[in-house]
Structure formats: structure tokens, C-alpha cells
Amino acid sequence: MTGKESTLSHYLKSPTLIVIVFVVLGILIARILGMSTLDTLMTIMYFMGIALSLNIIMGFAGYVSFGHAVFLGLGGYAYVLLVYFVKPLAQLQNMGFGLGAFLVAVLAGLFAAVIAASVGAAVLRLRGAFFAIATIGLDFTALYLMKAIVPELNPEQFFGAQIILPADKIVEKDVVFNAMFLTLIILLAVNYYIRKSPFGVGLTAIKEDEDAAEVLGVPTTMFKIIAFTLAGFFAGMVGALFSLNGGGVDETLFNLGHSIDMIVMIVIGGLGTVLGPVVGSLIYFELYDLLLVHYPGVNLIILGIIVAIVVLFFPEGLIGLLRKYKVKGVRLRDLLE
């Protein structure tokens, strides 16, 4: 068997990769057969996207960020402002059945990534609770800056920090779906690659014991900044396409609740795994929808209790819990990633 055939055989035998393929195909089939509305599928992909983006810095490196919504908001505002003021980009987003919108979202993501890299160089010197507190401050700082800057860009059209795209700058929801679908596939691939790569091993070492990792030669500062930047980039892309789907953007994208959503999804699914954010986002979507409809007002309390139970009794999440067992003598730890 050649090296390429051996690698292909390895990937085909990977349950994690198979589950990822089934998730992607499931979304695609649901769209083609009309089994769910476009907005529902967009919400599911949005949940998966934000969870997978945060997983890069929180799941793999162990840095809990309460300010990840910053990059969600920066990406959303960057996209909307780009198509509002730059006519070629407004035209580009209508091209290629979603590829154009994806490319504009990449630009918005790059803006978020530049901010993430700049901020990360400073805040990633902190650890634990100090890092978490610093990211909360980052969230409020970005929010107030946006509320101060945006109205000045177009006082006649922008009310507060809200920007509503005119009809000629909004694209069909099918186009947004295609762009978000492509973004999700890339996010899944990036998470899977990180999990299997030396870079991912380095991030895991940082999560387990950062001082020991540094002694062993892991370039901890560089790895953390790269992870933080990648997380910001993809959060920016997801925020951009989520805003496009809504026809505009407002300050609620910076809401701390979005960051809490991401953290809850990862905790429920399993920290530091590829499948954890996917499984967690699907469970969270169902719980959030069910509780919001049947128990409005106390839905967050119930979610808090559920998260507390997860943290107390299986802190590694559902995937972590499954990895402790064997099936026909095979350890699931060796299969589920």
C-alpha cells in the first residue's frame, strides 16, 4: 500500500471525519429537499460557526474568552460598511452563487483578524481569570467605539450604531446560505487539521501546562497569537454573513450573550475536540428554541442549570464522556476527536 493510499485509508476509517461529512451532507440535503427553512439552517450553521471559531483558542489552547463576540461584531460591521460604501464589493457579493459574498466575508474576517492579532499580542500575556476579565473589557470598548464612530460615517442614514442595508445591496438568502455553508466546511476542516497537527499538539500542551510547554520548546506566545487570530478571523466571517442574512447590523452583535452562547456550546459538546462544538451547537439550538418557546423568561436559568450539571458531572462534555468507554474492545478515545 502506498503512502497516499495509507493516508486515505486512515481518513476513511476516522469516525470523526465521517460524522463531519454526515453533518455537512445533512445540512445540504435539508436545504435541497426543503426539510427546514433557510433561516433555521442559517441559525444552525451560525451556532456551529461561532462555536468552532471559539474552539480554536478556548478548546485547544484553554483560554476562555468572554469577548469573542467582539470579532463577530467587527466582522458584521466591516462587511456591511464595505458593501455600503464600496460599489464593486456590493456587486461582487451577487456573483458566483455565494462565492462573491464569501470573498467579501473573507475581507471582513481579515479586518477582525488584524484586530485580533493586535489585541492578542497584549491580552494573551494574561492567563486564567485575568485573561477572561480583559476580554470582557475588550467587548465593551469595541461596542462604545462603534457607537461613537458609525453614526459619524453617515449621519443621515445611520441611527446610533444600526446600519440597515438598502434593497440594492442585499442579496438573496440562497446566496448567503451558500457562502455560510462554504465557511462552515472550511471551519470544520481547519478544526480537524489543527486537532491532528503539531500546532494542535502545541496548543494542547499550552492548555495542560503552559510553563512546561515553554520549557519543552513550544513557542507558546506565537501559537497563542496565531490561534487567537484564526479564531477572530472565522468569527468575523460568520458575523459578516449573519449580518448579511439579516439585512444589516446593529450593536447587539457585541452582546456578551453571544460569547456566553459559544462557551456553553463548547462546554456541552466537549472542550478541545472537533465534534464537541458541532454536537454542542446542535443540542444548544434545540434547547434554546424549546426553552425560549415554552419557558420564556426562565430559559436562561434552565440553561444555566444544565451547564452546571455538565461541568460538575462530565466536565469534558458529551464527547469527552463517550471517549471514556470501549466498543468491542476499541477505545472510543482513539476514535472520537
C-alpha positions in Angstrom: 0.0 0.0 0.0 1.4 3.4 -1.0 1.7 6.3 1.4 -1.2 8.2 -0.2 -3.4 5.1 -0.1 -2.5 4.6 3.6 -3.4 8.2 4.4 -6.7 7.9 2.5 -7.5 4.7 4.3 -6.7 6.3 7.7 -9.1 9.2 7.0 -11.9 6.9 5.7 -11.6 5.0 9.0 -11.9 8.1 11.1 -15.4 8.3 12.8 -14.8 12.0 13.4 -14.3 12.7 9.7 -17.3 10.5 8.9 -19.5 12.4 11.3 -18.4 15.7 9.9 -19.2 14.6 6.4 -22.7 13.4 7.6 -23.3 16.8 9.3 -22.4 18.7 6.1 -24.5 16.4 3.9 -27.4 16.6 6.4 -27.5 20.4 6.1 -27.2 20.2 2.3 -29.9 17.6 2.0 -32.2 19.5 4.3 -31.7 22.5 2.1 -32.3 20.7 -1.2 -35.4 18.8 0.0 -36.8 21.8 1.8 -36.9 19.9 5.1 -36.2 23.2 7.0 -36.4 26.9 6.4 -33.4 28.8 5.2 -33.4 30.9 8.3 -33.4 27.8 10.6 -30.5 26.3 8.7 -28.6 29.6 8.8 -29.1 29.7 12.6 -27.8 26.2 12.9 -24.7 27.0 10.8 -24.3 30.2 12.7 -24.2 28.4 16.0 -21.8 25.8 14.7 -19.6 28.5 13.2 -19.2 30.6 16.3 -18.6 27.5 18.5 -16.0 26.2 16.1 -14.3 29.6 15.9 -14.0 29.9 19.7 -12.9 26.3 19.9 -9.6 27.2 18.3 -8.5 29.4 21.2 -10.6 28.0 24.1 -11.0 24.4 23.2 -7.5 23.7 22.0 -5.4 26.3 23.9 -7.6 26.5 27.1 -8.0 30.3 27.0 -11.6 31.2 28.0 -12.6 34.3 26.1 -15.7 36.2 27.1 -15.0 38.8 24.4 -15.2 36.6 21.3 -18.4 38.4 20.3 -16.1 41.4 19.5 -14.9 39.7 16.4 -18.4 38.7 15.5 -19.4 42.3 15.6 -16.3 43.6 13.9 -16.9 41.2 11.0 -20.5 42.2 10.7 -19.8 45.9 10.7 -16.9 45.5 8.3 -19.0 43.6 5.8 -21.9 45.9 5.9 -19.8 49.1 5.6 -17.8 47.6 2.8 -20.8 46.8 0.6 -22.4 50.1 1.7 -19.6 52.3 0.6 -17.6 50.3 -2.0 -19.7 49.7 -5.0 -17.5 47.0 -6.7 -17.8 44.9 -3.5 -21.6 45.4 -3.4 -21.7 44.0 -6.9 -19.2 41.2 -6.2 -21.4 39.7 -3.4 -24.0 38.8 -6.0 -21.6 36.8 -8.1 -20.8 33.1 -8.1 -23.9 31.7 -6.3 -22.4 32.7 -3.0 -18.7 32.8 -3.8 -18.7 36.6 -4.1 -20.4 37.0 -0.7 -17.9 34.5 0.7 -14.9 36.6 -0.7 -16.3 39.8 0.8 -16.8 38.0 4.1 -13.1 37.0 3.9 -12.2 40.7 3.7 -14.4 41.3 6.8 -12.8 38.4 8.5 -9.3 39.7 7.7 -10.2 43.0 9.4 -11.3 41.1 12.5 -8.1 39.0 12.3 -5.9 42.1 12.2 -7.6 43.5 15.4 -7.4 40.0 17.0 -3.6 39.8 16.3 -3.0 43.3 17.6 -5.1 42.8 20.8 -3.9 39.2 21.3 -0.3 40.3 21.5 -1.3 42.3 24.6 -4.1 40.3 26.3 -2.6 36.9 25.8 0.2 37.8 28.2 -2.5 37.3 30.9 -3.8 33.9 32.0 -6.9 32.4 33.6 -9.4 34.8 35.2 -7.2 37.8 34.3 -7.4 37.0 30.6 -11.2 36.4 30.8 -11.8 39.8 32.5 -9.6 41.5 29.9 -11.7 40.1 27.1 -14.9 41.4 28.7 -13.3 44.8 28.8 -12.4 44.4 25.1 -16.1 43.7 24.3 -17.3 46.9 25.9 -14.5 49.0 24.4 -15.3 47.9 20.9 -19.0 48.4 21.5 -18.6 52.1 22.6 -16.1 52.8 19.8 -18.6 51.5 17.3 -21.4 53.5 18.8 -19.3 56.6 18.5 -17.8 56.1 15.1 -20.6 54.6 13.0 -23.1 57.5 13.2 -20.4 59.9 12.0 -19.9 57.9 8.8 -23.4 58.7 7.5 -25.4 60.8 9.9 -28.5 60.9 7.6 -28.8 57.1 7.3 -27.1 55.5 10.3 -29.1 55.8 13.5 -27.0 55.1 16.5 -24.8 52.1 15.7 -27.5 50.5 13.5 -26.9 50.1 9.8 -29.8 48.9 7.5 -28.7 47.9 4.0 -30.7 49.3 1.2 -32.5 46.9 -1.1 -30.0 47.1 -3.9 -27.2 46.0 -1.5 -29.0 43.0 -0.1 -28.5 39.5 -1.7 -30.8 36.6 -2.0 -30.9 34.3 1.1 -29.8 31.4 -1.1 -26.6 33.2 -1.8 -26.0 33.9 1.9 -26.7 30.2 2.6 -24.1 29.1 0.1 -21.5 31.4 1.5 -22.2 30.4 5.1 -22.2 26.7 4.1 -18.7 27.1 2.4 -17.5 28.9 5.5 -18.7 26.1 7.8 -16.9 23.4 5.7 -13.7 25.4 5.9 -14.1 25.9 9.7 -14.7 22.2 10.2 -11.6 21.3 8.1 -9.4 23.8 10.0 -10.5 22.5 13.3 -9.9 18.9 12.2 -6.4 19.8 10.8 -5.5 21.7 14.0 -6.5 18.7 16.1 -4.2 16.4 14.1 -1.3 18.8 13.5 1.8 19.7 15.5 0.3 23.1 16.0 -2.7 21.5 17.7 -0.4 19.4 19.9 1.4 22.6 20.9 -1.9 24.3 21.8 -2.9 21.2 23.8 0.4 21.4 25.7 -0.3 25.0 26.5 -3.7 24.1 27.8 -2.3 21.4 30.0 0.7 23.3 31.4 1.9 26.4 29.6 5.1 26.7 31.6 6.1 23.1 30.9 5.2 23.6 27.2 7.5 26.6 27.0 10.3 24.7 28.7 9.9 21.9 26.2 10.4 24.3 23.3 6.8 25.1 22.3 6.7 28.8 21.1 3.7 29.5 23.3 3.3 33.2 22.6 3.4 32.7 18.8 1.0 29.7 19.0 -1.5 31.6 21.2 -1.5 34.7 18.9 -2.0 32.5 15.8 -4.9 30.7 17.5 -6.5 33.9 18.7 -6.1 35.4 15.2 -7.6 32.4 13.5 -10.5 32.4 15.9 -11.1 36.1 15.3 -10.9 35.7 11.6 -13.5 33.0 11.4 -15.8 34.7 14.0 -15.6 37.8 11.8 -16.6 35.8 8.7 -19.6 34.2 10.5 -20.6 37.6 11.9 -20.4 39.1 8.4 -22.6 36.6 6.8 -25.0 36.5 9.7 -25.4 40.3 9.3 -25.9 40.0 5.6 -28.6 37.4 6.2 -30.4 39.9 8.5 -30.1 42.8 6.0 -27.9 44.9 8.3 -26.1 45.1 11.6 -26.5 46.7 15.0 -24.8 46.8 18.3 -26.4 43.6 19.6 -23.7 41.6 17.8 -21.3 42.8 20.5 -23.6 41.4 23.2 -21.9 39.4 25.9 -24.6 36.8 25.4 -23.1 35.7 22.1 -19.9 34.9 23.8 -21.8 33.0 26.5 -23.6 31.1 23.8 -20.3 29.9 22.3 -18.8 28.9 25.6 -21.9 26.9 26.6 -22.0 25.1 23.3 -18.3 24.1 23.6 -18.7 23.0 27.3 -21.8 20.9 26.5 -20.2 19.2 23.5 -16.6 18.8 24.7 -13.6 21.1 25.0 -10.7 20.6 22.7 -12.4 18.2 20.3 -13.6 18.7 16.8 -17.0 17.1 17.3 -17.7 18.8 20.6 -18.6 22.2 19.1 -20.7 20.5 16.4 -22.6 18.3 18.9 -22.9 21.1 21.4 -24.3 23.6 18.9 -26.9 21.2 17.7 -28.0 20.4 21.3 -27.9 24.1 22.2 -30.0 25.0 19.2 -32.7 22.5 20.2 -32.6 23.5 23.9 -32.6 27.2 23.2 -35.5 27.0 20.8 -37.5 24.7 23.1 -36.9 26.7 26.3 -37.5 30.0 24.6 -40.9 28.9 23.3 -42.1 27.0 26.4 -40.3 28.8 29.2 -39.8 32.4 28.2 -38.2 34.4 31.0 -36.6 31.5 32.8 -35.0 29.8 29.7 -31.5 31.2 30.7 -31.9 29.9 34.2 -32.7 26.4 33.0 -29.7 26.6 30.5 -27.5 27.7 33.4 -28.6 24.6 35.5 -27.9 22.3 32.5 -24.4 23.8 32.1 -23.7 23.5 35.8 -24.7 19.8 35.7 -22.4 19.2 32.7 -19.5 21.0 34.4 -20.0 19.1 37.7 -20.6 15.6 36.4 -18.8 15.4 33.0 -16.6 18.4 32.6 -15.1 17.1 29.3 -18.6 17.3 27.7 -20.6 14.7 25.9 -17.8 13.8 23.5 -15.3 13.6 26.5 -17.8 11.3 28.3 -18.1 9.0 25.3 -14.4 8.8 24.9 -14.1 7.0 28.3 -15.9 3.9 27.0 -14.9 1.0 24.8 -17.0 -0.6 22.0 -16.0 -4.2 21.2 -12.6 -3.7 22.8 -11.9 -0.5 20.9 -11.3 2.7 23.0 -13.6 5.5 21.8 -10.8 7.9 22.9 -8.8 6.6 19.9 -11.7 7.3 17.5 -13.6 10.4 18.7 -11.7 13.6 18.3 
